[in-house]
Amino acid sequence: MDSSSEASSMAQGLRIVRLVADREKWGRRLLGVSQLASELDMEQSRVSRLTQELCELGLLERVERGPFRTGPRFFSLAAALNAGWVRESRTELEALVASFGLRARVSVREGFRVILLRASSNDAVPGSFVKPGMVTPVWCTGSGRALLWDEQQPAVQALLQDVNFIGVGGPGAAHSPQEVAELMDRDRARGFIVAEEEFEHGVYELAVPVRTAEGSILAALSVLGSRAEIASGIDDIVKALTAAAERLGSCEGRIRGAAGRKDRAG
């Protein structure tokens, strides 16, 4: 599957989740595969496959062969989108756009998948598949590999041992856990991730981890553009990206600390 097919699948998956969530929100009758296919004008076999994948992700759930409802991961993702530091990330993303004209994203990891939390305004354009909740592979995206920064080779091998690498990603994508580990070693020496056409043809991505005050990885911050756009100012971009990631990590700590003090006062 090429990256355009991945994009189409993600867009259709998000349409399914949105429809299920909306019907549940307004108390309307929940739908099964055939009804979802009819409502969305999609092939039933495709809806069946996508809903199975969405259930595996925890974004949807289904009891036996009944209708679909939103799953536990949907609610945790919604809560994450309402977290203070994620709201604050909008300012950092738009500052990166203003400075460099690149697309910018904040993402988190769920197993071997990356979930987009927020994208810059020039990334999430009408009709685009780039929306909060978009899922991409951890091994062939800059944000995904930034989220693997602290994982050593045995952990990477264990995480990706059942992954099918064939046909996923762009021409620069890794095709084995060993290749992923080698790319990680290369980029740790640089101090940042450079994903050269790893997910999409012609797209270069720079990424860094966002860390909590304790040092654990909270998220990944990344920018995307053409090779010319990235190469022309890579040092300045990395400097700005790293500073923005540090501010987001500090923001998360301040918000969490304030919430803790409020709870104790209550």
C-alpha positions in Angstrom: 0.0 0.0 0.0 1.5 3.4 -1.0 1.2 6.6 1.0 -1.8 7.9 -1.0 -3.7 4.7 -0.2 -2.8 5.1 3.4 -4.1 8.7 3.3 -7.3 7.6 1.7 -7.8 4.8 4.3 -7.2 7.3 7.2 -9.6 9.8 5.8 -12.3 7.2 5.4 -11.6 5.8 8.9 -12.0 9.3 10.4 -15.3 9.7 8.6 -16.5 6.5 10.2 -15.4 7.5 13.7 -17.0 11.0 13.2 -20.3 9.5 12.1 -20.4 7.0 15.0 -19.5 9.7 17.5 -22.1 12.1 16.2 -24.9 9.5 16.3 -23.9 8.5 19.8 -23.7 12.1 20.9 -27.2 13.0 19.7 -28.8 9.7 20.9 -29.5 8.4 17.4 -29.7 4.7 16.5 -26.2 3.2 16.3 -25.2 1.5 13.1 -23.6 -1.7 11.9 -21.3 -2.2 8.9 -24.0 -2.2 6.2 -25.7 0.9 7.6 -22.4 2.8 7.9 -21.5 1.8 4.3 -24.9 3.2 3.2 -24.6 6.4 5.1 -21.1 7.1 3.9 -21.5 5.8 0.4 -18.6 3.4 0.8 -18.1 -0.2 -0.1 -19.3 -2.6 2.6 -16.2 -4.7 2.4 -14.0 -1.6 3.0 -16.1 -0.4 5.9 -15.8 -3.9 7.4 -12.0 -3.8 7.2 -11.7 -0.2 8.5 -14.1 -0.7 11.4 -12.1 -3.8 12.4 -8.9 -1.7 12.4 -10.6 1.1 14.3 -11.8 -1.4 16.9 -8.2 -2.8 17.3 -7.1 0.8 17.9 -9.7 1.3 20.5 -11.4 4.2 18.7 -14.5 2.1 18.1 -16.0 -0.9 19.9 -18.6 -3.5 19.1 -20.3 -6.1 21.3 -20.5 -9.4 19.4 -22.0 -8.4 15.9 -24.0 -5.5 17.1 -23.7 -1.8 16.2 -20.6 0.3 16.7 -20.0 2.8 19.4 -17.0 5.0 20.3 -14.3 3.0 22.1 -12.1 3.9 25.1 -9.2 5.2 23.0 -11.6 7.8 21.5 -12.3 9.3 24.9 -8.7 9.3 26.0 -7.8 11.0 22.7 -10.6 13.6 23.3 -9.2 14.2 26.8 -5.7 14.6 25.4 -7.0 17.2 22.9 -8.4 19.2 25.8 -5.1 19.0 27.8 -3.7 22.4 28.5 -0.4 21.8 26.9 -2.1 20.6 23.7 -4.1 23.8 23.6 -0.9 25.8 24.1 0.7 23.9 21.2 -1.3 25.8 18.7 0.7 28.9 19.4 4.0 27.0 18.9 2.8 25.4 15.7 1.7 28.7 14.2 5.0 30.3 15.2 6.8 27.7 13.3 4.6 28.3 10.3 5.2 32.0 10.5 9.0 31.6 10.8 9.6 28.9 8.1 6.4 28.4 6.1 6.5 24.7 7.0 3.7 22.4 8.2 3.9 21.6 11.8 2.4 18.8 14.0 2.2 17.5 17.5 1.7 13.7 17.9 1.7 10.9 20.5 2.4 7.2 20.3 0.1 4.3 20.8 2.1 1.1 20.4 3.5 1.1 16.9 1.1 3.8 15.7 1.4 7.5 15.9 -1.8 9.6 16.6 -1.9 13.2 15.5 -3.1 15.6 18.3 -2.8 18.9 16.5 -1.7 20.2 13.1 -0.9 23.8 12.0 -3.4 25.8 10.0 -1.5 25.3 6.8 -1.6 21.5 7.2 -5.2 20.9 8.1 -6.8 22.4 5.0 -10.4 21.7 4.0 -10.6 18.2 2.4 -7.3 17.1 3.8 -6.9 13.8 5.6 -4.7 15.5 8.1 -7.0 15.9 11.1 -6.6 15.2 14.9 -6.9 11.4 15.3 -5.0 10.6 12.1 -3.0 7.4 12.5 0.4 6.8 10.9 3.1 4.2 11.4 5.7 4.8 14.1 8.6 3.4 12.0 8.4 5.5 8.9 7.5 9.0 10.1 9.7 11.6 11.7 7.3 12.1 14.6 7.1 8.4 15.1 10.8 7.9 15.3 11.1 10.9 17.7 8.7 9.1 19.9 11.0 6.1 19.8 14.0 8.2 20.9 14.5 6.5 24.3 13.8 3.0 23.0 16.9 0.8 22.6 17.2 -1.8 19.8 15.7 -4.8 21.8 12.6 -2.7 22.6 12.3 -1.6 19.0 12.6 -5.2 17.8 9.9 -6.3 20.2 7.6 -3.4 19.3 7.9 -4.0 15.5 8.3 -7.8 15.4 4.8 -8.4 14.0 4.6 -5.4 11.7 4.3 -5.9 7.9 6.7 -3.4 6.4 5.9 -4.3 2.8 4.4 -1.5 0.7 4.1 0.9 3.6 5.6 4.4 3.4 7.7 6.3 0.9 11.0 5.4 -0.8 13.0 6.3 2.3 11.0 4.0 4.7 12.7 1.4 6.8 11.8 -2.2 5.9 12.8 -4.0 9.1 13.3 -3.3 12.8 17.0 -3.4 12.3 16.8 -0.6 9.7 14.6 1.4 12.1 17.2 1.0 14.8 20.0 2.0 12.4 18.1 5.2 11.5 17.6 5.9 15.2 21.3 5.6 15.9 22.1 7.9 13.0 19.7 10.6 14.2 20.5 10.4 17.9 24.1 11.4 16.9 22.6 14.4 15.2 20.3 15.3 18.1 17.1 15.3 16.0 15.2 13.2 13.6 15.4 13.6 9.8 12.9 11.5 7.9 13.7 11.8 4.2 10.7 10.6 2.2 10.0 8.0 4.8 6.2 8.3 4.6 5.4 10.4 1.6 7.2 11.0 -1.7 8.9 14.4 -1.8 8.2 15.1 1.9 11.0 15.7 4.4 10.2 15.8 8.2 12.3 17.1 11.1 11.2 16.0 14.5 12.2 16.1 18.2 10.7 14.6 21.4 8.7 16.8 23.8 9.7 15.8 27.3 8.0 16.2 30.7 9.9 17.9 33.6 10.8 14.3 34.7 12.4 13.6 31.3 9.9 11.1 29.9 8.7 11.6 26.3 5.3 13.2 26.2 4.9 13.8 22.5 6.7 14.6 19.3 6.9 18.0 17.6 7.7 18.0 13.9 7.7 20.1 10.8 7.3 18.9 7.2 8.2 20.4 3.8 10.1 19.7 0.6 13.8 18.9 0.6 14.6 22.4 -0.6 12.5 24.0 2.2 14.1 21.9 4.9 17.7 22.0 3.7 17.8 25.7 3.2 17.5 26.5 6.9 17.9 23.2 8.8 20.0 24.6 11.6 17.6 27.4 12.3 14.6 25.1 12.0 16.1 22.6 14.4 16.9 25.3 16.9 13.4 26.7 16.8 11.8 23.2 16.9 13.9 22.2 20.0 13.1 25.5 21.8 9.3 25.0 21.1 9.5 21.4 22.3 11.1 22.6 25.5 8.4 25.2 26.1 5.7 22.7 25.5 7.2 20.3 28.0 7.6 23.1 30.6 4.0 24.1 29.9 2.8 20.6 30.6 4.7 20.6 33.9 3.2 24.0 35.0 -0.3 23.0 34.2 0.0 19.7 35.9 1.5 21.4 39.0 -1.3 23.9 39.1 -3.9 21.2 38.9 -2.2 19.3 41.7 -2.2 22.4 43.9 -5.8 23.0 43.1 -6.8 19.5 44.1 -4.9 19.7 47.4 -6.6 23.1 48.1 -10.0 21.5 47.4 
